[in-house]
Amino acid sequence: MLLQLRRWTSLDVADIRKQFPLLEGDIKFPNFFQKEQFFSSVFRISSPGLQLWTHYDVMDNFLIQVTGKKRVVLFSPRDAPYLYLSGTKSQVLNIDNPDLARYPLFTKARRYECALEAGDILFIPALWFHNVISEEFGVGVNVFWKHLPSECYDKTDTYGNKDPTAASRAAQILDRALKTLAELPEEYRDFYARRMVLHIQDKAYSKNFE
Ligand SMILES: O=C(O)CCC(=O)C(=O)O
């Protein structure tokens, strides 16, 4: 076997063809996007019971199961208010037996569940939350691609999960607005914060999100 001299770091964007060149000949990506839209391909080797917390990615991706079985639970981006997010992850770790005293709104999140077996490919659209558990030892590949114009994405993103730059800028502006409101006495801060929420509900949500 060839000795691989180049040391790959977590700062490299994953590409199974480069990091595991012996496998390159075995890999043929599904023909669903242009070559220049390709972002990464991640080699996934999982032990039985391995669970990945509920999170979203900002790029579309295929989860390709080569061997073994996985259970994937998906939640719509519209259910974000019920998932107790911290960044891109949900704080509800046990989705099968959630702590409802702590996370009461979680019951409102609608779950879509599927079983992935060898040869199956699951399309996970950007922003859809997913929680993955390996039911047996398995090998798989994730393929991520950019479906927005490439300038929308954060250039420092290595995992396909950094929010688009416009979303990050908007979040910073919102933080500044909240700091500005803090200059007011509590009663006024509360009133104007509620008005801001109403303004966002009125202006920013797409009609499909209502
Ligand atoms: O299969 C896994 O272990 C994780 C897959 C995943 O998180 C993804 O497709 O983004």
The ligand as a MOL file (V3000), in Angstrom:
LIG
                    3D

  0  0  0     0  0            999 V3000
M  V30 BEGIN CTAB
M  V30 COUNTS 10 9 0 0 0
M  V30 BEGIN ATOM
M  V30 1 O -24.1000 9.9690 8.0830 0
M  V30 2 C -23.6090 10.6480 8.9610 0
M  V30 3 O -22.9290 10.1400 9.8480 0
M  V30 4 C -23.8340 12.1320 8.9980 0
M  V30 5 C -24.4460 12.6920 7.7660 0
M  V30 6 C -24.6600 14.1640 7.8580 0
M  V30 7 O -24.6190 14.7840 8.8740 0
M  V30 8 C -24.9740 14.9070 6.6560 0
M  V30 9 O -25.3510 14.2910 5.6720 0
M  V30 10 O -24.8550 16.1490 6.6840 0
M  V30 END ATOM
M  V30 BEGIN BOND
M  V30 1 2 1 2
M  V30 2 1 2 3
M  V30 3 1 2 4
M  V30 4 1 4 5
M  V30 5 1 5 6
M  V30 6 2 6 7
M  V30 7 1 6 8
M  V30 8 2 8 9
M  V30 9 1 8 10
M  V30 END BOND
M  V30 END CTAB
M  END
